[in-house]
Each structure stands twice: as structure tokens, then as C-alpha cells.
Amino acid sequence: MAPLQNEIYERARLARDSRFDGHFYVAVKTTGIYCRPICPANAPKSENVSFYPSAAAASEAGYRPCLRCRPESAPGTPAWSGTSTTVRRGLRLISTGALDDGNVEMLADRLGVTSRHLRRLFSAHLGASPLAVAHTQRLHFAKRLIDETRMPMNHIADAAGYGSVRRFNDAFKNTYQRTPRDLRSFRDRKELHDRNATLTVCLTCRTPFNWASMLEFFAHRAIPGVEMVVGEVYKRTISMNGEQGVVSVSPGNKDGSLALTLDGVATGNLFEVVQRTREIFDLDAPVGEIEKTLQKDPVLAAMLKQQQGIRVPGAWDGFELTVRAILGQQISVAAATTLAGRIAKRYGEPLQADTKSHDTGLAFVFPTPARLARARFNDIGLVRSRTATIRSLSAAVIRGDIDFDFSQDPDDFCDRLKAIKGIGDWTAQYVAMRVLKHPDAFPTADLGLLKAIDTPHRVSSTTLSQRAENWRPWRAYAALLLWGSLSASGG
């Protein structure tokens, strides 16, 4: 690690600077543990510490997590910060369980590189191998479930992807020198057999986080019957591996956190649901770096003061969001939302009674491509060109010509999406922004963006595109700032 970087980390450690929480980890040679830079324990002497860019790197070096500052509770390391595109895509795949079977070669193949090159990239950028990253991620997730829930240990082992309770126990004994049960307090242990379908998990996030702005964005676009915003809570129906459920997200009990409540979600799907929720609400965005780039533009700088902690809202399902984007072409947000609700009501799958939310507003799971590929869409209010585009999209997804795997190259994805008649660059960029979570996606021709950046002289899409070059690689965040300045307007 460069001496200057070491000096910055040392200052952050001594100051317990929360801005660096999750950016690096402090390994203490005398105790054999690694901590977050905000650890409340007495600071060890400088000569007794080493710095690691990731928890996986510290773990691979032989250090174990601190039980006091709990590294597993740190905000996620910003995956876009200082890493190659391949590493960023690899991290996102690992976060969805791509290495649960330990097959690095298959992961490398999905990323279009050799396994040797992938290991070299991970070592250079994260200081750890892909398998070490996956192991640490799985261990940290399990530790949080032990500390924050009353789930039975065999359920936690399943949720964290260990495959067996024995592997789960061995991992904790090797890392913490204690069994999972030893790490759980006696008070919680008495309630181990509370197996209610409803479970709440704490999601830490980087601050500042503009929850009000995020909620407003979803509220204006919530598909009736599928998703809704009530007060400070976002709720929606989901379907995973043929099983329905309901998820709710609200502000957490402590600053810098959200509470994710799951109803009817199978234990085996828990990890993926948690990771997908983190993506949807963009909890790990490197806000400091984003603001540092965007505030160089005077218009965006003024907006950043009004919209601190801006995030790019994601999407639960890529097909659903793409249909929603097609509906939104050349009509208002409200009109597109109404049309999406009609489609969900007619062609969606009714929510099962045992997973139905207490709120009568949630009643359907959004229809699948197979349903919409043969849908007539009569008496819904859609023009023929839109129905033809939705059917073509559905057929392309069924054939495998279009998929929403976020490990793919965003430019290639946009080109394939635009090959479908009725889908232009605006729709493709909007989907790349919200589904692939591409931080540099930018729908240049969007009327809302042109209006928000307007000067005494009308701005053209060409002029906006040229100006936006200075916002790379965070143009998607610039778009959200511009839309946010128009309040309810946007794509």
C-alpha cells in the first residue's frame, strides 16, 4: 500500500472518521483481529497495525473479525471506487451467490476473462482472491443474522449458503474460535424457536442517504397492486424460484440504516433478497466520490446542496422495469403508472393468501414474459405500437436474446435492447441505469433533463451530452439530481 494512502488511513483510524467506514480495515498484529476504522476500543500503537482494502484481505491474511466493532456491520465497500469494470461486475455476481459452489472458472467465464486474470485483478484491487471475498461475505451475512435475528441456526446456515450446518459451524470455529451458538446472547437463545414468517434485517448504508427523495421517486412510479408507498415505508410483492413474498423497507432504528422486513420469503432466498434490496436502494454508493465529481458543475453543485445523499433507484425485476419504461415513452409518469397497474391486474399472478400483506393495496405479482408474450392488451389504453413492443420484448427474453444479468457489458446490452422495434436510446439507457445499475448511463434526450439544465438559451440534447462528459463516470447520479430538481417530473 502506498505510503500516502497509509498516512490517510492512519489519520482516519486515530480520528475514528466514519467517512472511511467500510473503505478499509485495520488489522492489529498483537491481537490477531481486524476492525473497522471507527472501532471504539483503545487505539493500538501505529507500529502494531496494518491496513487492508477489504475485510476479505484481512481475513485471508489470518486475522479474525472484531466482536466489538463488528466488521460485518460496516457499510458495503463501494464496488465502483477505484476498481476495474471486471472487478466491479465480479463483486456484484459474488454478492448474488455466484461462488456458492466455489467455481471461480465459471465466474471468470461469465465475466469474459480467464480465471487466472480474474484472481490477479482481485488481488490487485481488493487484496484477496474471489473465493476469499465470497467466504467473508457469507460469514459476515451469517454473523449479522446471528446477532440481529432469532432465526434458528440451521435456517441461518441455509440462508448464508453454507449447504450444511457442519460447514457453518466449522467456519465460525475457525474464524471466531467459538460456535455460532456461543456468539448469540442467552436472552436471544431462549427465543430461538420463534419461526414467524416475518423477519426484519438491518441494512447499513453510506451517509448521507436521502430517503425522502428515494421514497418520492418510488411513490410516483409504484405499480398499483404490485408496489406501494405508505408513509415512510416502501412495499412490494416479489416472486423468487416460484415462491411469492412481500418485502417492506423503512428507515432503521439507527442513523445510516434501513429496516428490511420480509414476509413469506423462503430462507434459501434470504441472502439474494437482501443483496438485491441493497442494489435497489443503492446503499453502497461512494457518495463522496460522486459529489466530488458532480460539484465541479455549478448547476449540479447547487442541486447537491438541496439533495444531499442522492442515489440511483434500482429495480426488483428487469423485465418489469423495462415494460414500465416502454409504457412511459412520450406520456406522463402518472399515465404510465396507471397503464402498468392495469397490466398487472389483468395478467399478473394473484398474491397467495398466506403471503398477502395486511394492506389490501398489494394483490399481484407482475406478469412474466410468457404471460405478456401472448397477451392481447385489449381495453387497457395502449396504442398498438406499444403492445407490439412489449410482446417483442417478452419474446426476446423468452428466447434468451435479452437478459438482465448485471455482469454483462452495458453498451452491448443497450445495443441488443435497441434492436427491438419501439425501443430507443432513452429507454435503453434508463433500463441500464436502473436495472444494470450502470453508474454512467444517461438518457441524453430526456425532456426532463433538458428542462432541468435549461439556461436563458434552450439547451439541445447534443449540448447536454457534451456537458455531461464532465460528469463521467457518475452521469446516472447527475440525471437523478436533475430529475429531483423538477420534483415529480422524470423518466
Phi, psi and omega in degrees: 000138183299143180304320181296318178297319177300320181293320178296315180296322180296318179295318179296321179296312182294329179272353185051049185286113183294341180295338181263002181297121182092346179280330178204167182230148184254118177262131182255114186296327185283338182248341180077020180244162173236146188230166168281156179295347180261012182306130183283353180294160178303131184293125177290165179294150184302323182290350182257009182238152172228154182248141179230142183286347180209158177297325180297322179294317178295320179294318181293336177279358175103006180267153179248154184293144177288134179277350182269308181270349174052079179307334180293345181264000180291150174303151181299144176296128181301111187291341181268351188278109173069018180244161177286163179299321180297317179295317180301314179294323178296319179298319181292323177292318179297323181294343177257014174091021183295340180248021178299333179265001177074013185268091180291326181298319180293321177298315180298322180297320178296331182269355177077026178226170175280157180296326178296315180294323179296316178298321180295318179296315180297320179295319182290321186265329185242349180073017183208159178282161176303320180294323178294321177298315181295318180297314181295320179298315180295316180297314181296320179297315179297319180297322179292321178295325177296316185282326193251352180230174176248024179299141173300151185298324179293330176290320179295317178302319179291315182297324183274000174081025181280339178084327179207153179294327180297314177298321178300310180296319180297320180299318181286323177295320180291328183270310187258353187059026178216156176279161176303322180294326179294332182278347180263137183293155180299324181300316179288328184298329180293341184249024184300332188266016174283102187248039177301148180293336182274131181223139178242131181238138178275131178245112178282152180217161177283142179252154000286153179230119185270081182296322181299318179294318178298315182294321179297319179300311181292324182299320181287342185243004183297126180283118181306132180089339182252320181215159182199158174240122179236113183062240179256020185242133173256132181227149175201161175271151178221162173220123180226126179052039177080005181244132182272158176195176177229133176242145178228139179232132182213167177300141181281177181285343179232157181301147178074029179211156173238156177251121178256117179251130184241132180236118178081008180277125181295146182305318182295342179263356189299314183299314180295322179296317180297314181294321180293324178295321176301320179293315184301319182262008171054047189289338185254015180299134178284078189302325180298314180291322179298311181294324179300323179282313187286331183287356174290338175270122185301324179293314179291326179300318178294322179291325180297328178293329180271337185231057180297145178075033182295143177227163175257111179298136178265202182217141180291320184225126184296320179295314180303314182293323180293318175300316179299321179292321178297318178297330184277000180293118172066017172227171183288162177301316182297318180295318179296322179295319178298315179297319180297322178295321178295319179296316180298319182293320184278320188247352181285165179271126179301141180290131181296149185299323184284350176244004184293133179293155175297339178273125183291351181289340179261116186221347186223156165258135185303141183298152180278165175303324180298324180289316185279341179296332181245012181287147179271330180060026180285146177059029177257336180107010180269141173284159185300322182297323179290317179297321179295320180293318180295319178295318180296318176299314181301315180295321180295322178293318179298318180289339183094006178291330178237129170222169186243030176292119185283004175276350183282162179289125184300323181293318178297319179299314181297321179296317180292323180291321181289345177289345177278127181300128179102356177245119180253192185294324180302309182297316182297316180293322179296318178292319178299323179296313189264330182268307178281349184055042178284116187291345183250009177294144185203109178282083191305322186275006182298129183295326179295320179295317180297323180290319184292327183267004186302145176240183176307336177250137182303133180266132178270165178296328177294316179296317179298318180299318179294319180293324183290346177301329180284351182264355180296146003263031186241035184295331178298322179289326175297319179299317179294324176297314182295316177296319180298329179291342177263007180063250187281356180282165177145189184273000000 
